[in-house]
Amino acid sequence: MEVLTIIYILLLLIVGLIVFSVVQIKSAGMNVKDFAEFIQANQILDNLYEVSINYEKMSSKEKLIFLMEAEKVFSAFDKVPNMLWEDEYQKYNKILDIYRDIKILRWNEK
């Protein structure tokens, strides 16, 4: 009986934390879906940052994939307040610069 009581209290605590998180996200003016996309985009940003070190050696297909993934990141980051991703600004800016470089190279090829 004591075990069931502990499990019940833990479940209530977890549900309470989830509700509190959703309320905080809503009070910041965001949708929960947008926040979840931002978290995923943050992981993609880290991966793109690692790849961007040697972007000049990428094939045209790899550059195209880089462009598509970068656009997903930009879209997700635009939906959340800037104060959430101030720590990632340097990475974001580097990816944006490389995105522009690749776009310019593609335009010049056409």
KOLZALUM-339422 format. One record per residue: residue number from 1; x, y, z of N, C-alpha, C, CB in turn. Coordinates in nm, 4 decimals, decimal comma. Glycine has a CB too. Layout:
// KOLZALUM-339422
+-----+----------+----------+----------+----------+----------+----------+----------+----------+----------+----------+----------+----------+
|  nr |      n_u |      n_v |      n_w |     ca_u |     ca_v |     ca_w |      c_u |      c_v |      c_w |     cb_u |     cb_v |     cb_w |
+-----+----------+----------+----------+----------+----------+----------+----------+----------+----------+----------+----------+----------+
| NUM |        X |        Y |        Z |        X |        Y |        Z |        X |        Y |        Z |        X |        Y |        Z |
...
+-----+----------+----------+----------+----------+----------+----------+----------+----------+----------+----------+----------+----------+
//
This chain:
// KOLZALUM-339422
+-----+----------+----------+----------+----------+----------+----------+----------+----------+----------+----------+----------+----------+
|  nr |      n_u |      n_v |      n_w |     ca_u |     ca_v |     ca_w |      c_u |      c_v |      c_w |     cb_u |     cb_v |     cb_w |
+-----+----------+----------+----------+----------+----------+----------+----------+----------+----------+----------+----------+----------+
|   1 |   0,0816 |  -0,1190 |   0,0000 |   0,0000 |   0,0000 |   0,0000 |   0,0868 |   0,1265 |   0,0000 |  -0,0933 |  -0,0008 |   0,1203 |
|   2 |   0,1981 |   0,1232 |   0,0731 |   0,2880 |   0,2380 |   0,0771 |   0,3526 |   0,2620 |  -0,0597 |   0,3962 |   0,2170 |   0,1839 |
|   3 |   0,3819 |   0,1541 |  -0,1300 |   0,4443 |   0,1649 |  -0,2622 |   0,3479 |   0,2325 |  -0,3592 |   0,4857 |   0,0249 |  -0,3154 |
|   4 |   0,2218 |   0,1951 |  -0,3558 |   0,1220 |   0,2565 |  -0,4432 |   0,1060 |   0,4047 |  -0,4121 |  -0,0127 |   0,1850 |  -0,4291 |
|   5 |   0,1124 |   0,4402 |  -0,2882 |   0,1019 |   0,5806 |  -0,2492 |   0,2213 |   0,6597 |  -0,3027 |   0,0932 |   0,5937 |  -0,0957 |
|   6 |   0,3386 |   0,6048 |  -0,2919 |   0,4588 |   0,6711 |  -0,3429 |   0,4504 |   0,6863 |  -0,4950 |   0,5859 |   0,5916 |  -0,3034 |
|   7 |   0,4072 |   0,5825 |  -0,5645 |   0,3930 |   0,5874 |  -0,7103 |   0,2903 |   0,6932 |  -0,7484 |   0,3517 |   0,4488 |  -0,7666 |
|   8 |   0,1796 |   0,6984 |  -0,6772 |   0,0746 |   0,7966 |  -0,7042 |   0,1278 |   0,9386 |  -0,6845 |  -0,0474 |   0,7720 |  -0,6128 |
|   9 |   0,2015 |   0,9623 |  -0,5787 |   0,2580 |   1,0947 |  -0,5527 |   0,3587 |   1,1322 |  -0,6608 |   0,3248 |   1,0988 |  -0,4141 |
|  10 |   0,4412 |   1,0375 |  -0,7020 |   0,5387 |   1,0642 |  -0,8090 |   0,4694 |   1,0957 |  -0,9410 |   0,6324 |   0,9442 |  -0,8270 |
|  11 |   0,3643 |   1,0228 |  -0,9730 |   0,2890 |   1,0503 |  -1,0962 |   0,2254 |   1,1888 |  -1,0915 |   0,1803 |   0,9433 |  -1,1181 |
|  12 |   0,1693 |   1,2245 |  -0,9780 |   0,1109 |   1,3588 |  -0,9632 |   0,2188 |   1,4663 |  -0,9780 |   0,0402 |   1,3728 |  -0,8258 |
|  13 |   0,3342 |   1,4419 |  -0,9238 |   0,4447 |   1,5357 |  -0,9346 |   0,4889 |   1,5515 |  -1,0802 |   0,5621 |   1,4895 |  -0,8480 |
|  14 |   0,4994 |   1,4428 |  -1,1516 |   0,5396 |   1,4467 |  -1,2930 |   0,4364 |   1,5212 |  -1,3761 |   0,5587 |   1,3041 |  -1,3482 |
|  15 |   0,3092 |   1,4894 |  -1,3558 |   0,2027 |   1,5583 |  -1,4300 |   0,2041 |   1,7065 |  -1,3952 |   0,0634 |   1,4962 |  -1,3983 |
|  16 |   0,2247 |   1,7391 |  -1,2698 |   0,2319 |   1,8788 |  -1,2287 |   0,3462 |   1,9530 |  -1,2952 |   0,2461 |   1,8878 |  -1,0794 |
|  17 |   0,4617 |   1,8895 |  -1,3064 |   0,5768 |   1,9513 |  -1,3724 |   0,5514 |   1,9728 |  -1,5215 |   0,7015 |   1,8650 |  -1,3528 |
|  18 |   0,4854 |   1,8768 |  -1,5834 |   0,4531 |   1,8900 |  -1,7261 |   0,3561 |   2,0057 |  -1,7473 |   0,3927 |   1,7582 |  -1,7813 |
|  19 |   0,2532 |   2,0124 |  -1,6657 |   0,1556 |   2,1215 |  -1,6771 |   0,2241 |   2,2560 |  -1,6524 |   0,0385 |   2,1013 |  -1,5769 |
|  20 |   0,3099 |   2,2616 |  -1,5518 |   0,3833 |   2,3848 |  -1,5231 |   0,4697 |   2,4266 |  -1,6421 |   0,4707 |   2,3667 |  -1,3982 |
|  21 |   0,5360 |   2,3311 |  -1,7045 |   0,6204 |   2,3609 |  -1,8213 |   0,5380 |   2,4151 |  -1,9366 |   0,6960 |   2,2357 |  -1,8662 |
|  22 |   0,4241 |   2,3520 |  -1,9612 |   0,3374 |   2,3972 |  -2,0708 |   0,2871 |   2,5388 |  -2,0434 |   0,2179 |   2,3004 |  -2,0896 |
|  23 |   0,2490 |   2,5655 |  -1,9196 |   0,2018 |   2,6998 |  -1,8833 |   0,3130 |   2,8027 |  -1,9017 |   0,1511 |   2,7019 |  -1,7375 |
|  24 |   0,4353 |   2,7683 |  -1,8650 |   0,5482 |   2,8597 |  -1,8824 |   0,5755 |   2,8875 |  -2,0304 |   0,6736 |   2,8019 |  -1,8162 |
|  25 |   0,5677 |   2,7839 |  -2,1114 |   0,5898 |   2,8007 |  -2,2558 |   0,4809 |   2,8890 |  -2,3147 |   0,5925 |   2,6634 |  -2,3281 |
|  26 |   0,3571 |   2,8640 |  -2,2764 |   0,2446 |   2,9452 |  -2,3256 |   0,2563 |   3,0895 |  -2,2787 |   0,1107 |   2,8859 |  -2,2788 |
|  27 |   0,2980 |   3,1108 |  -2,1537 |   0,3096 |   3,2471 |  -2,1022 |   0,4222 |   3,3245 |  -2,1703 |   0,3328 |   3,2442 |  -1,9519 |
|  28 |   0,5184 |   3,2537 |  -2,2277 |   0,6259 |   3,3185 |  -2,3035 |   0,5810 |   3,3525 |  -2,4451 |   0,7496 |   3,2285 |  -2,3083 |
|  29 |   0,4580 |   3,3148 |  -2,4799 |   0,4043 |   3,3486 |  -2,6118 |   0,4383 |   3,2483 |  -2,7202 |   0,4539 |   3,4820 |  -2,6527 |
|  30 |   0,4712 |   3,1272 |  -2,6824 |   0,5082 |   3,0251 |  -2,7798 |   0,4083 |   2,9109 |  -2,7764 |   0,6501 |   2,9728 |  -2,7530 |
|  31 |   0,4083 |   2,8354 |  -2,8830 |   0,3351 |   2,7090 |  -2,8855 |   0,4288 |   2,5987 |  -2,8385 |   0,2791 |   2,6782 |  -3,0282 |
|  32 |   0,3722 |   2,4962 |  -2,7801 |   0,4532 |   2,3834 |  -2,7336 |   0,5204 |   2,3161 |  -2,8531 |   0,3660 |   2,2811 |  -2,6551 |
|  33 |   0,4486 |   2,3094 |  -2,9646 |   0,5042 |   2,2475 |  -3,0857 |   0,6267 |   2,3261 |  -3,1351 |   0,3963 |   2,2403 |  -3,1974 |
|  34 |   0,6156 |   2,4587 |  -3,1335 |   0,7286 |   2,5418 |  -3,1762 |   0,8493 |   2,5222 |  -3,0850 |   0,6883 |   2,6898 |  -3,1784 |
|  35 |   0,8242 |   2,5093 |  -2,9564 |   0,9340 |   2,4882 |  -2,8611 |   0,9998 |   2,3522 |  -2,8850 |   0,8823 |   2,4980 |  -2,7150 |
|  36 |   0,9176 |   2,2507 |  -2,9127 |   0,9734 |   2,1180 |  -2,9408 |   1,0568 |   2,1208 |  -3,0691 |   0,8602 |   2,0130 |  -2,9527 |
|  37 |   1,0093 |   2,1927 |  -3,1709 |   1,0862 |   2,2070 |  -3,2947 |   1,2176 |   2,2795 |  -3,2683 |   1,0043 |   2,2824 |  -3,4008 |
|  38 |   1,2139 |   2,3774 |  -3,1796 |   1,3349 |   2,4516 |  -3,1449 |   1,4382 |   2,3598 |  -3,0803 |   1,3013 |   2,5681 |  -3,0506 |
|  39 |   1,3945 |   2,2720 |  -2,9938 |   1,4866 |   2,1789 |  -2,9287 |   1,5503 |   2,0865 |  -3,0324 |   1,4131 |   2,0962 |  -2,8206 |
|  40 |   1,4706 |   2,0361 |  -3,1257 |   1,5255 |   1,9509 |  -3,2318 |   1,6193 |   2,0304 |  -3,3219 |   1,4121 |   1,8888 |  -3,3154 |
|  41 |   1,5811 |   2,1536 |  -3,3521 |   1,6643 |   2,2374 |  -3,4378 |   1,7968 |   2,2701 |  -3,3707 |   1,5909 |   2,3660 |  -3,4740 |
|  42 |   1,7957 |   2,2792 |  -3,2401 |   1,9185 |   2,3046 |  -3,1667 |   2,0163 |   2,1885 |  -3,1833 |   1,8882 |   2,3280 |  -3,0186 |
|  43 |   1,9647 |   2,0674 |  -3,1846 |   2,0502 |   1,9502 |  -3,2070 |   2,1030 |   1,9494 |  -3,3507 |   1,9721 |   1,8194 |  -3,1777 |
|  44 |   2,0171 |   1,9843 |  -3,4451 |   2,0592 |   1,9910 |  -3,5853 |   2,1651 |   2,0993 |  -3,6027 |   1,9381 |   2,0185 |  -3,6781 |
|  45 |   2,1470 |   2,2121 |  -3,5321 |   2,2446 |   2,3208 |  -3,5392 |   2,3828 |   2,2736 |  -3,4942 |   2,1988 |   2,4393 |  -3,4533 |
|  46 |   2,3870 |   2,1963 |  -3,3880 |   2,5152 |   2,1429 |  -3,3415 |   2,5788 |   2,0533 |  -3,4470 |   2,4964 |   2,0649 |  -3,2109 |
|  47 |   2,4987 |   1,9697 |  -3,5110 |   2,5511 |   1,8816 |  -3,6168 |   2,5993 |   1,9624 |  -3,7369 |   2,4432 |   1,7808 |  -3,6614 |
|  48 |   2,5215 |   2,0625 |  -3,7771 |   2,5617 |   2,1461 |  -3,8901 |   2,6895 |   2,2233 |  -3,8588 |   2,4493 |   2,2433 |  -3,9270 |
|  49 |   2,7029 |   2,2642 |  -3,7361 |   2,8231 |   2,3383 |  -3,6962 |   2,9475 |   2,2516 |  -3,7123 |   2,8108 |   2,3872 |  -3,5504 |
|  50 |   2,9369 |   2,1265 |  -3,6747 |   3,0502 |   2,0345 |  -3,6905 |   3,0811 |   2,0116 |  -3,8378 |   3,0210 |   1,9001 |  -3,6213 |
|  51 |   2,9790 |   1,9991 |  -3,9191 |   2,9969 |   1,9748 |  -4,0628 |   3,0506 |   2,0998 |  -4,1307 |   2,8638 |   1,9314 |  -4,1283 |
|  52 |   3,0120 |   2,2163 |  -4,0807 |   3,0480 |   2,3413 |  -4,1475 |   3,1978 |   2,3702 |  -4,1449 |   2,9743 |   2,4556 |  -4,0838 |
|  53 |   3,2697 |   2,3025 |  -4,0608 |   3,4143 |   2,3263 |  -4,0523 |   3,4816 |   2,2971 |  -4,1865 |   3,4771 |   2,2391 |  -3,9411 |
|  54 |   3,4365 |   2,1938 |  -4,2551 |   3,4945 |   2,1555 |  -4,3840 |   3,3920 |   2,1655 |  -4,4966 |   3,5503 |   2,0133 |  -4,3768 |
|  55 |   3,3128 |   2,2702 |  -4,4971 |   3,2068 |   2,2785 |  -4,5975 |   3,2604 |   2,2942 |  -4,7398 |   3,1152 |   2,3941 |  -4,5654 |
|  56 |   3,3808 |   2,3447 |  -4,7548 |   3,4375 |   2,3639 |  -4,8881 |   3,4648 |   2,2308 |  -4,9575 |   3,5661 |   2,4450 |  -4,8793 |
|  57 |   3,4809 |   2,1248 |  -4,8797 |   3,5092 |   1,9932 |  -4,9357 |   3,3827 |   1,9141 |  -4,9651 |   3,5969 |   1,9151 |  -4,8416 |
|  58 |   3,2664 |   1,9721 |  -4,9387 |   3,1405 |   1,9006 |  -4,9607 |   3,1101 |   1,8883 |  -5,1091 |   3,0251 |   1,9715 |  -4,8893 |
|  59 |   3,0423 |   1,7808 |  -5,1420 |   2,9941 |   1,7659 |  -5,2781 |   2,8697 |   1,8529 |  -5,2942 |   2,9635 |   1,6163 |  -5,3115 |
|  60 |   2,8242 |   1,8677 |  -5,4174 |   2,7062 |   1,9516 |  -5,4405 |   2,5813 |   1,8925 |  -5,3742 |   2,6823 |   1,9689 |  -5,5913 |
|  61 |   2,5731 |   1,7609 |  -5,3694 |   2,4588 |   1,6966 |  -5,3037 |   2,4629 |   1,7216 |  -5,1528 |   2,4577 |   1,5445 |  -5,3328 |
|  62 |   2,5815 |   1,7132 |  -5,0948 |   2,5956 |   1,7401 |  -4,9515 |   2,5633 |   1,8863 |  -4,9191 |   2,7381 |   1,7061 |  -4,9048 |
|  63 |   2,6020 |   1,9755 |  -5,0089 |   2,5699 |   2,1169 |  -4,9892 |   2,4203 |   2,1408 |  -4,9953 |   2,6403 |   2,2027 |  -5,0934 |
|  64 |   2,3533 |   2,0720 |  -5,0843 |   2,2084 |   2,0853 |  -5,0941 |   2,1407 |   2,0355 |  -4,9663 |   2,1557 |   2,0081 |  -5,2162 |
|  65 |   2,1876 |   1,9253 |  -4,9140 |   2,1336 |   1,8731 |  -4,7877 |   2,1619 |   1,9723 |  -4,6748 |   2,1949 |   1,7335 |  -4,7542 |
|  66 |   2,2814 |   2,0289 |  -4,6739 |   2,3167 |   2,1298 |  -4,5745 |   2,2203 |   2,2474 |  -4,5812 |   2,4610 |   2,1780 |  -4,5953 |
|  67 |   2,1892 |   2,2934 |  -4,7025 |   2,0969 |   2,4053 |  -4,7198 |   1,9583 |   2,3730 |  -4,6649 |   2,0869 |   2,4427 |  -4,8671 |
|  68 |   1,9090 |   2,2541 |  -4,6948 |   1,7754 |   2,2156 |  -4,6474 |   1,7707 |   2,2069 |  -4,4954 |   1,7339 |   2,0815 |  -4,7084 |
|  69 |   1,8729 |   2,1485 |  -4,4360 |   1,8767 |   2,1366 |  -4,2901 |   1,8915 |   2,2744 |  -4,2249 |   1,9925 |   2,0440 |  -4,2466 |
|  70 |   1,9705 |   2,3598 |  -4,2851 |   1,9882 |   2,4947 |  -4,2312 |   1,8567 |   2,5724 |  -4,2365 |   2,0979 |   2,5701 |  -4,3093 |
|  71 |   1,7808 |   2,5557 |  -4,3427 |   1,6509 |   2,6237 |  -4,3526 |   1,5556 |   2,5774 |  -4,2432 |   1,5881 |   2,5991 |  -4,4902 |
|  72 |   1,5604 |   2,4487 |  -4,2082 |   1,4781 |   2,3984 |  -4,0979 |   1,5179 |   2,4659 |  -3,9671 |   1,4916 |   2,2452 |  -4,0853 |
|  73 |   1,6480 |   2,4783 |  -3,9458 |   1,6981 |   2,5416 |  -3,8235 |   1,6537 |   2,6876 |  -3,8179 |   1,8527 |   2,5320 |  -3,8160 |
|  74 |   1,6711 |   2,7599 |  -3,9289 |   1,6330 |   2,9011 |  -3,9316 |   1,4847 |   2,9187 |  -3,9036 |   1,6682 |   2,9632 |  -4,0663 |
|  75 |   1,4038 |   2,8330 |  -3,9626 |   1,2591 |   2,8406 |  -3,9422 |   1,2219 |   2,8178 |  -3,7957 |   1,1879 |   2,7381 |  -4,0305 |
|  76 |   1,2819 |   2,7182 |  -3,7338 |   1,2515 |   2,6879 |  -3,5934 |   1,3005 |   2,7985 |  -3,5005 |   1,3147 |   2,5544 |  -3,5529 |
|  77 |   1,4169 |   2,8531 |  -3,5288 |   1,4716 |   2,9578 |  -3,4428 |   1,3924 |   3,0874 |  -3,4553 |   1,6180 |   2,9828 |  -3,4768 |
|  78 |   1,3319 |   3,1120 |  -3,5716 |   1,2516 |   3,2329 |  -3,5900 |   1,1231 |   3,2305 |  -3,5078 |   1,2176 |   3,2507 |  -3,7366 |
|  79 |   1,0780 |   3,1134 |  -3,4690 |   0,9512 |   3,0996 |  -3,3975 |   0,9622 |   3,1184 |  -3,2473 |   0,8931 |   2,9661 |  -3,4251 |
|  80 |   1,0829 |   3,1259 |  -3,1953 |   1,1010 |   3,1404 |  -3,0506 |   1,1708 |   3,2736 |  -3,0211 |   1,1834 |   3,0208 |  -2,9925 |
|  81 |   1,1528 |   3,3257 |  -2,9003 |   1,2197 |   3,4518 |  -2,8650 |   1,3719 |   3,4394 |  -2,8696 |   1,1763 |   3,4972 |  -2,7257 |
|  82 |   1,4359 |   3,5474 |  -2,9055 |   1,5820 |   3,5486 |  -2,9191 |   1,6537 |   3,5162 |  -2,7890 |   1,6279 |   3,6833 |  -2,9691 |
|  83 |   1,5931 |   3,5506 |  -2,6768 |   1,6616 |   3,5279 |  -2,5494 |   1,6818 |   3,3799 |  -2,5207 |   1,5836 |   3,5916 |  -2,4361 |
|  84 |   1,6047 |   3,2920 |  -2,5864 |   1,6221 |   3,1482 |  -2,5656 |   1,7474 |   3,0943 |  -2,6327 |   1,5015 |   3,0737 |  -2,6171 |
|  85 |   1,7895 |   3,1572 |  -2,7395 |   1,9038 |   3,1023 |  -2,8125 |   2,0217 |   3,1986 |  -2,8225 |   1,8610 |   3,0625 |  -2,9504 |
|  86 |   2,0328 |   3,2886 |  -2,7257 |   2,1479 |   3,3791 |  -2,7233 |   2,2798 |   3,3032 |  -2,7114 |   2,1346 |   3,4777 |  -2,6080 |
|  87 |   2,2775 |   3,1920 |  -2,6391 |   2,4002 |   3,1127 |  -2,6216 |   2,4448 |   3,0470 |  -2,7518 |   2,3790 |   3,0055 |  -2,5148 |
|  88 |   2,3512 |   3,0214 |  -2,8395 |   2,3808 |   2,9535 |  -2,9660 |   2,4001 |   3,0514 |  -3,0818 |   2,2691 |   2,8562 |  -2,9997 |
|  89 |   2,4025 |   3,1809 |  -3,0522 |   2,4074 |   3,2816 |  -3,1582 |   2,5305 |   3,2671 |  -3,2466 |   2,4043 |   3,4200 |  -3,0980 |
|  90 |   2,6437 |   3,2389 |  -3,1867 |   2,7673 |   3,2272 |  -3,2645 |   2,7580 |   3,1121 |  -3,3655 |   2,8878 |   3,2058 |  -3,1705 |
|  91 |   2,7070 |   2,9973 |  -3,3206 |   2,6896 |   2,8833 |  -3,4118 |   2,5890 |   2,9179 |  -3,5208 |   2,6433 |   2,7574 |  -3,3343 |
|  92 |   2,4780 |   2,9791 |  -3,4802 |   2,3727 |   3,0169 |  -3,5745 |   2,4297 |   3,1102 |  -3,6811 |   2,2543 |   3,0847 |  -3,5006 |
|  93 |   2,5075 |   3,2070 |  -3,6382 |   2,5647 |   3,3044 |  -3,7308 |   2,6623 |   3,2390 |  -3,8282 |   2,6349 |   3,4152 |  -3,6534 |
|  94 |   2,7424 |   3,1443 |  -3,7801 |   2,8370 |   3,0757 |  -3,8685 |   2,7617 |   2,9925 |  -3,9726 |   2,9327 |   2,9856 |  -3,7864 |
|  95 |   2,6574 |   2,9226 |  -3,9293 |   2,5773 |   2,8434 |  -4,0224 |   2,5110 |   2,9354 |  -4,1244 |   2,4706 |   2,7603 |  -3,9466 |
|  96 |   2,4625 |   3,0504 |  -4,0798 |   2,4001 |   3,1460 |  -4,1706 |   2,5000 |   3,1975 |  -4,2742 |   2,3410 |   3,2630 |  -4,0918 |
|  97 |   2,6221 |   3,2262 |  -4,2319 |   2,7253 |   3,2717 |  -4,3259 |   2,7564 |   3,1643 |  -4,4306 |   2,8536 |   3,3097 |  -4,2499 |
|  98 |   2,7698 |   3,0418 |  -4,3863 |   2,7994 |   2,9332 |  -4,4799 |   2,6801 |   2,9096 |  -4,5718 |   2,8354 |   2,8034 |  -4,4039 |
|  99 |   2,5606 |   2,9203 |  -4,5181 |   2,4387 |   2,9076 |  -4,5985 |   2,4404 |   3,0104 |  -4,7115 |   2,3120 |   2,9259 |  -4,5103 |
| 100 |   2,4732 |   3,1334 |  -4,6780 |   2,4800 |   3,2399 |  -4,7797 |   2,5881 |   3,2097 |  -4,8832 |   2,5075 |   3,3766 |  -4,7133 |
| 101 |   2,7049 |   3,1640 |  -4,8378 |   2,8134 |   3,1313 |  -4,9302 |   2,7722 |   3,0228 |  -5,0285 |   2,9371 |   3,0871 |  -4,8532 |
| 102 |   2,7085 |   2,9186 |  -4,9783 |   2,6661 |   2,8087 |  -5,0653 |   2,5596 |   2,8568 |  -5,1630 |   2,6126 |   2,6905 |  -4,9818 |
| 103 |   2,4665 |   2,9394 |  -5,1153 |   2,3629 |   2,9933 |  -5,2037 |   2,4249 |   3,0753 |  -5,3160 |   2,2635 |   3,0794 |  -5,1241 |
| 104 |   2,5217 |   3,1586 |  -5,2821 |   2,5884 |   3,2415 |  -5,3824 |   2,6615 |   3,1542 |  -5,4835 |   2,6867 |   3,3393 |  -5,3154 |
| 105 |   2,7308 |   3,0515 |  -5,4361 |   2,8000 |   2,9603 |  -5,5276 |   2,7017 |   2,8913 |  -5,6216 |   2,8792 |   2,8554 |  -5,4487 |
| 106 |   2,5880 |   2,8509 |  -5,5699 |   2,4870 |   2,7841 |  -5,6528 |   2,4294 |   2,8810 |  -5,7563 |   2,3736 |   2,7269 |  -5,5645 |
| 107 |   2,4082 |   3,0073 |  -5,7170 |   2,3572 |   3,1059 |  -5,8116 |   2,4596 |   3,1327 |  -5,9208 |   2,3209 |   3,2364 |  -5,7395 |
| 108 |   2,5865 |   3,1385 |  -5,8850 |   2,6912 |   3,1634 |  -5,9832 |   2,7041 |   3,0486 |  -6,0816 |   2,8236 |   3,1869 |  -5,9141 |
| 109 |   2,6761 |   2,9275 |  -6,0365 |   2,6842 |   2,8114 |  -6,1253 |   2,5741 |   2,8128 |  -6,2301 |   2,6768 |   2,6826 |  -6,0446 |
| 110 |   2,4637 |   2,8728 |  -6,1962 |   2,3516 |   2,8784 |  -6,2909 |   2,3711 |   2,9934 |  -6,3812 |   2,2169 |   2,8892 |  -6,2201 |
+-----+----------+----------+----------+----------+----------+----------+----------+----------+----------+----------+----------+----------+
//
